[in-house]
Amino acid sequence: MRPGGGKWWIVAKRDVWVRIGDDLVRGDTIVGISVSDPPYGYETFKIMLKVTGHRDLVWLDSGVYEDEEGAGREQVNALADGFVDTLARGAAMPSGALIRLGSDEDDSAWVLSSLG
């Protein structure tokens, strides 16, 4: 009970979880996102996330390779932008959400699943 006799109202927090490799991190702990520059042509771009509580950057392998024409960079930048959009959509879901980078079989790059 609240002082004065009223009831406490508890509002459920909408959790958004992000799958990063073998780990799950809360979406509200992600404070920054950037894209790596692959040092060699045979490496893929990495999407790097700054996560509160993690000393080092946490990264996702985008699966996108560098090319000489800049199309790979454009594709991975669009993927990073899509992550931000997906994170916002997940936060708007009443039950919370799980976000993961989709595989080749998925229709979209980011897969958003409802929790609960």
TORPA-4810 file (N, C-alpha, C, O; in nm, 3 decimals):
<nodes>
NODE_1_0.084_-0.119_0.000_0.000_0.000_0.000_0.088_0.125_0.000_0.195_0.128_0.060_M
NODE_2_0.040_0.224_-0.066_0.108_0.352_-0.074_0.070_0.437_0.046_-0.042_0.426_0.095_R
NODE_3_0.163_0.522_0.094_0.123_0.612_0.203_-0.003_0.690_0.164_-0.012_0.740_0.052_P
NODE_4_-0.096_0.700_0.252_-0.222_0.767_0.224_-0.331_0.668_0.188_-0.444_0.709_0.161_G
NODE_5_-0.299_0.537_0.186_-0.401_0.436_0.164_-0.424_0.394_0.021_-0.498_0.298_-0.001_G
NODE_6_-0.365_0.461_-0.079_-0.387_0.422_-0.218_-0.307_0.299_-0.255_-0.216_0.260_-0.182_G
NODE_7_-0.340_0.237_-0.366_-0.268_0.119_-0.413_-0.150_0.160_-0.500_-0.153_0.264_-0.566_K
NODE_8_-0.045_0.077_-0.498_0.066_0.093_-0.591_0.025_0.029_-0.722_-0.027_-0.083_-0.723_W
NODE_9_0.046_0.096_-0.829_0.021_0.037_-0.960_0.155_0.001_-1.021_0.242_0.087_-1.036_W
NODE_10_0.170_-0.122_-1.055_0.295_-0.168_-1.114_0.272_-0.187_-1.263_0.182_-0.260_-1.306_I
NODE_11_0.354_-0.121_-1.340_0.344_-0.133_-1.485_0.457_-0.225_-1.531_0.573_-0.203_-1.498_V
NODE_12_0.422_-0.327_-1.607_0.523_-0.419_-1.657_0.614_-0.347_-1.756_0.567_-0.276_-1.845_A
NODE_13_0.742_-0.366_-1.739_0.838_-0.307_-1.832_0.846_-0.393_-1.957_0.853_-0.516_-1.947_K
NODE_14_0.846_-0.333_-2.070_0.856_-0.406_-2.196_1.003_-0.439_-2.220_1.086_-0.350_-2.240_R
NODE_15_1.033_-0.564_-2.218_1.171_-0.607_-2.239_1.194_-0.636_-2.386_1.113_-0.702_-2.452_D
NODE_16_1.305_-0.587_-2.435_1.349_-0.620_-2.570_1.486_-0.684_-2.553_1.579_-0.623_-2.499_V
NODE_17_1.497_-0.806_-2.600_1.622_-0.880_-2.591_1.679_-0.895_-2.731_1.606_-0.911_-2.829_W
NODE_18_1.812_-0.889_-2.739_1.880_-0.901_-2.868_1.976_-1.019_-2.860_2.059_-1.027_-2.770_V
NODE_19_1.962_-1.111_-2.956_2.053_-1.226_-2.964_2.179_-1.181_-3.035_2.174_-1.135_-3.149_R
NODE_20_2.293_-1.194_-2.967_2.424_-1.161_-3.024_2.511_-1.284_-3.006_2.566_-1.306_-2.898_I
NODE_21_2.525_-1.362_-3.110_2.601_-1.486_-3.100_2.533_-1.580_-3.001_2.416_-1.614_-3.017_G
NODE_22_2.606_-1.621_-2.898_2.551_-1.709_-2.796_2.489_-1.633_-2.680_2.435_-1.695_-2.589_D
NODE_23_2.496_-1.501_-2.683_2.449_-1.419_-2.571_2.318_-1.349_-2.604_2.286_-1.325_-2.720_D
NODE_24_2.244_-1.315_-2.500_2.128_-1.228_-2.510_2.158_-1.103_-2.429_2.202_-1.113_-2.315_L
NODE_25_2.135_-0.986_-2.487_2.151_-0.861_-2.414_2.019_-0.784_-2.420_1.944_-0.795_-2.517_V
NODE_26_1.994_-0.708_-2.316_1.873_-0.626_-2.314_1.891_-0.510_-2.411_1.997_-0.448_-2.418_R
NODE_27_1.786_-0.482_-2.485_1.791_-0.374_-2.583_1.817_-0.238_-2.522_1.878_-0.152_-2.587_G
NODE_28_1.772_-0.216_-2.397_1.792_-0.084_-2.337_1.934_-0.065_-2.285_1.966_0.043_-2.235_D
NODE_29_2.020_-0.166_-2.296_2.161_-0.151_-2.258_2.249_-0.118_-2.377_2.368_-0.092_-2.361_T
NODE_30_2.191_-0.119_-2.498_2.268_-0.085_-2.618_2.271_0.067_-2.631_2.167_0.132_-2.644_I
NODE_31_2.392_0.122_-2.626_2.406_0.268_-2.628_2.472_0.321_-2.754_2.484_0.442_-2.771_V
NODE_32_2.516_0.232_-2.842_2.578_0.278_-2.966_2.592_0.165_-3.065_2.598_0.047_-3.027_G
NODE_33_2.597_0.200_-3.192_2.612_0.102_-3.299_2.703_0.161_-3.406_2.692_0.278_-3.441_I
NODE_34_2.792_0.078_-3.457_2.878_0.121_-3.567_2.908_0.000_-3.656_2.874_-0.113_-3.622_S
NODE_35_2.971_0.027_-3.769_3.003_-0.078_-3.864_3.154_-0.078_-3.883_3.216_0.027_-3.899_V
NODE_36_3.214_-0.197_-3.882_3.359_-0.210_-3.897_3.401_-0.191_-4.042_3.319_-0.201_-4.134_S
NODE_37_3.528_-0.166_-4.060_3.590_-0.169_-4.193_3.672_-0.296_-4.199_3.771_-0.309_-4.127_D
NODE_38_3.633_-0.392_-4.284_3.710_-0.516_-4.290_3.853_-0.488_-4.338_3.871_-0.421_-4.439_P
NODE_39_3.953_-0.540_-4.267_4.091_-0.513_-4.309_4.131_-0.588_-4.435_4.226_-0.549_-4.503_P
NODE_40_4.059_-0.694_-4.467_4.092_-0.775_-4.585_3.965_-0.798_-4.666_3.855_-0.800_-4.611_Y
NODE_41_3.980_-0.815_-4.794_3.866_-0.833_-4.882_3.786_-0.959_-4.857_3.670_-0.967_-4.897_G
NODE_42_3.846_-1.058_-4.793_3.775_-1.183_-4.771_3.700_-1.184_-4.638_3.636_-1.285_-4.605_Y
NODE_43_3.704_-1.076_-4.560_3.632_-1.069_-4.433_3.500_-0.994_-4.450_3.485_-0.912_-4.540_E
NODE_44_3.407_-1.025_-4.363_3.276_-0.959_-4.367_3.277_-0.836_-4.278_3.359_-0.822_-4.188_T
NODE_45_3.181_-0.747_-4.306_3.159_-0.633_-4.218_3.104_-0.683_-4.085_3.028_-0.781_-4.082_F
NODE_46_3.140_-0.618_-3.978_3.086_-0.649_-3.846_3.001_-0.530_-3.800_3.039_-0.415_-3.818_K
NODE_47_2.886_-0.561_-3.740_2.804_-0.458_-3.676_2.844_-0.460_-3.529_2.825_-0.561_-3.460_I
NODE_48_2.899_-0.350_-3.482_2.953_-0.344_-3.347_2.860_-0.263_-3.258_2.819_-0.153_-3.292_M
NODE_49_2.827_-0.320_-3.143_2.736_-0.257_-3.049_2.811_-0.224_-2.920_2.885_-0.307_-2.868_L
NODE_50_2.793_-0.104_-2.870_2.842_-0.067_-2.738_2.730_-0.097_-2.642_2.621_-0.040_-2.653_K
NODE_51_2.756_-0.186_-2.546_2.655_-0.233_-2.453_2.698_-0.198_-2.312_2.811_-0.229_-2.272_V
NODE_52_2.611_-0.134_-2.237_2.639_-0.101_-2.097_2.672_-0.230_-2.022_2.602_-0.331_-2.037_T
NODE_53_2.778_-0.225_-1.943_2.818_-0.342_-1.867_2.919_-0.430_-1.937_2.972_-0.524_-1.877_G
NODE_54_2.947_-0.402_-2.064_3.048_-0.477_-2.140_3.165_-0.384_-2.167_3.148_-0.276_-2.222_H
NODE_55_3.281_-0.427_-2.130_3.401_-0.344_-2.150_3.432_-0.328_-2.298_3.461_-0.218_-2.346_R
NODE_56_3.427_-0.438_-2.370_3.459_-0.437_-2.513_3.332_-0.425_-2.596_3.222_-0.451_-2.548_D
NODE_57_3.350_-0.385_-2.721_3.238_-0.382_-2.814_3.188_-0.525_-2.836_3.267_-0.620_-2.838_L
NODE_58_3.058_-0.540_-2.852_2.997_-0.667_-2.885_2.966_-0.661_-3.033_2.915_-0.560_-3.081_V
NODE_59_2.996_-0.767_-3.107_2.977_-0.757_-3.251_2.898_-0.872_-3.308_2.898_-0.984_-3.258_W
NODE_60_2.831_-0.838_-3.416_2.756_-0.934_-3.498_2.822_-0.942_-3.634_2.858_-0.839_-3.691_L
NODE_61_2.839_-1.060_-3.685_2.890_-1.078_-3.820_2.774_-1.056_-3.916_2.676_-1.130_-3.913_D
NODE_62_2.784_-0.955_-4.001_2.673_-0.921_-4.090_2.657_-1.021_-4.204_2.548_-1.033_-4.262_S
NODE_63_2.762_-1.093_-4.237_2.757_-1.182_-4.352_2.776_-1.110_-4.485_2.771_-1.173_-4.591_G
NODE_64_2.797_-0.979_-4.480_2.815_-0.897_-4.600_2.965_-0.876_-4.622_3.036_-0.833_-4.531_V
NODE_65_3.011_-0.906_-4.742_3.153_-0.891_-4.775_3.180_-0.756_-4.840_3.093_-0.698_-4.905_Y
NODE_66_3.300_-0.707_-4.820_3.348_-0.585_-4.884_3.359_-0.611_-5.034_3.399_-0.719_-5.076_E
NODE_67_3.322_-0.513_-5.112_3.346_-0.521_-5.256_3.412_-0.391_-5.299_3.419_-0.296_-5.221_D
NODE_68_3.459_-0.385_-5.416_3.533_-0.268_-5.464_3.442_-0.152_-5.504_3.491_-0.042_-5.527_E
NODE_69_3.311_-0.175_-5.512_3.219_-0.073_-5.562_3.137_-0.005_-5.453_3.060_0.087_-5.484_E
NODE_70_3.151_-0.046_-5.328_3.079_0.019_-5.218_2.941_-0.039_-5.191_2.873_0.007_-5.099_G
NODE_71_2.899_-0.137_-5.269_2.765_-0.194_-5.248_2.758_-0.269_-5.115_2.654_-0.268_-5.049_A
NODE_72_2.868_-0.334_-5.076_2.870_-0.404_-4.948_2.853_-0.308_-4.832_2.780_-0.337_-4.738_G
NODE_73_2.921_-0.194_-4.840_2.909_-0.091_-4.734_2.767_-0.039_-4.726_2.712_-0.024_-4.617_R
NODE_74_2.705_-0.011_-4.840_2.566_0.036_-4.841_2.472_-0.068_-4.781_2.381_-0.034_-4.705_E
NODE_75_2.495_-0.194_-4.815_2.408_-0.301_-4.765_2.420_-0.315_-4.613_2.319_-0.329_-4.544_Q
NODE_76_2.542_-0.311_-4.560_2.559_-0.327_-4.415_2.513_-0.203_-4.340_2.464_-0.214_-4.228_V
NODE_77_2.527_-0.085_-4.398_2.472_0.036_-4.334_2.320_0.028_-4.326_2.261_0.067_-4.225_N
NODE_78_2.258_-0.023_-4.432_2.112_-0.041_-4.430_2.073_-0.145_-4.324_1.969_-0.132_-4.259_A
NODE_79_2.155_-0.247_-4.309_2.130_-0.348_-4.207_2.139_-0.288_-4.066_2.057_-0.319_-3.980_L
NODE_80_2.238_-0.203_-4.043_2.251_-0.136_-3.914_2.133_-0.042_-3.889_2.080_-0.038_-3.778_A
NODE_81_2.091_0.032_-3.991_1.974_0.120_-3.978_1.849_0.038_-3.947_1.766_0.077_-3.866_D
NODE_82_1.837_-0.077_-4.014_1.723_-0.165_-3.990_1.720_-0.218_-3.848_1.613_-0.241_-3.792_G
NODE_83_1.838_-0.238_-3.789_1.846_-0.283_-3.650_1.783_-0.180_-3.557_1.707_-0.214_-3.467_F
NODE_84_1.817_-0.054_-3.578_1.762_0.054_-3.495_1.610_0.058_-3.508_1.540_0.073_-3.408_V
NODE_85_1.559_0.046_-3.629_1.415_0.044_-3.652_1.349_-0.076_-3.584_1.243_-0.063_-3.522_D
NODE_86_1.412_-0.193_-3.595_1.358_-0.314_-3.534_1.358_-0.303_-3.383_1.264_-0.349_-3.318_T
NODE_87_1.461_-0.243_-3.326_1.468_-0.223_-3.181_1.353_-0.133_-3.134_1.292_-0.160_-3.031_L
NODE_88_1.325_-0.028_-3.209_1.214_0.062_-3.174_1.079_-0.010_-3.186_0.992_0.008_-3.101_A
NODE_89_1.060_-0.090_-3.291_0.935_-0.165_-3.305_0.918_-0.266_-3.193_0.808_-0.287_-3.143_R
NODE_90_1.028_-0.330_-3.152_1.023_-0.425_-3.042_0.984_-0.359_-2.911_0.910_-0.416_-2.832_G
NODE_91_1.035_-0.238_-2.888_1.002_-0.165_-2.766_0.856_-0.124_-2.762_0.800_-0.103_-2.655_A
NODE_92_0.793_-0.112_-2.878_0.652_-0.074_-2.885_0.558_-0.192_-2.866_0.437_-0.173_-2.851_A
NODE_93_0.611_-0.313_-2.867_0.525_-0.431_-2.852_0.485_-0.447_-2.705_0.571_-0.439_-2.618_M
NODE_94_0.359_-0.468_-2.677_0.313_-0.472_-2.538_0.374_-0.584_-2.454_0.388_-0.569_-2.333_P
NODE_95_0.410_-0.695_-2.517_0.463_-0.808_-2.440_0.615_-0.815_-2.440_0.672_-0.905_-2.378_S
NODE_96_0.682_-0.724_-2.508_0.826_-0.731_-2.523_0.863_-0.809_-2.648_0.775_-0.859_-2.719_G
NODE_97_0.993_-0.819_-2.676_1.033_-0.881_-2.801_1.173_-0.940_-2.792_1.252_-0.906_-2.705_A
NODE_98_1.199_-1.030_-2.886_1.331_-1.086_-2.907_1.371_-1.051_-3.050_1.292_-1.069_-3.144_L
NODE_99_1.493_-1.001_-3.067_1.544_-0.964_-3.198_1.667_-1.049_-3.227_1.753_-1.068_-3.141_I
NODE_100_1.673_-1.100_-3.348_1.793_-1.172_-3.391_1.817_-1.144_-3.538_1.725_-1.113_-3.614_R
NODE_101_1.941_-1.157_-3.576_1.977_-1.143_-3.716_1.930_-1.268_-3.788_1.965_-1.379_-3.748_L
NODE_102_1.851_-1.251_-3.893_1.794_-1.365_-3.963_1.895_-1.440_-4.046_2.004_-1.390_-4.077_G
NODE_103_1.857_-1.560_-4.081_1.941_-1.642_-4.168_1.894_-1.622_-4.312_1.802_-1.545_-4.338_S
NODE_104_1.957_-1.691_-4.403_1.922_-1.679_-4.545_1.779_-1.721_-4.573_1.719_-1.676_-4.671_D
NODE_105_1.722_-1.808_-4.487_1.586_-1.856_-4.511_1.480_-1.754_-4.468_1.365_-1.763_-4.510_E
NODE_106_1.520_-1.656_-4.385_1.424_-1.557_-4.335_1.395_-1.452_-4.442_1.480_-1.420_-4.525_D
NODE_107_1.272_-1.399_-4.437_1.233_-1.298_-4.534_1.301_-1.164_-4.510_1.329_-1.091_-4.605_D
NODE_108_1.329_-1.131_-4.385_1.389_-1.002_-4.354_1.523_-1.023_-4.287_1.555_-1.132_-4.241_S
NODE_109_1.602_-0.917_-4.281_1.733_-0.925_-4.219_1.720_-0.945_-4.068_1.793_-1.025_-4.010_A
NODE_110_1.629_-0.872_-4.004_1.609_-0.881_-3.860_1.477_-0.952_-3.833_1.375_-0.919_-3.892_W
NODE_111_1.481_-1.048_-3.745_1.362_-1.123_-3.708_1.319_-1.074_-3.571_1.396_-1.075_-3.476_V
NODE_112_1.194_-1.032_-3.563_1.135_-0.978_-3.440_1.027_-1.074_-3.393_0.930_-1.100_-3.464_L
NODE_113_1.045_-1.128_-3.273_0.950_-1.223_-3.217_0.890_-1.166_-3.089_0.961_-1.106_-3.008_S
NODE_114_0.761_-1.184_-3.072_0.692_-1.137_-2.952_0.724_-1.228_-2.835_0.733_-1.350_-2.852_S
NODE_115_0.742_-1.171_-2.716_0.760_-1.249_-2.595_0.624_-1.273_-2.530_0.534_-1.190_-2.541_L
NODE_116_0.612_-1.384_-2.465_0.490_-1.412_-2.389_0.384_-1.462_-2.471_0.275_-1.489_-2.421_G
</nodes>
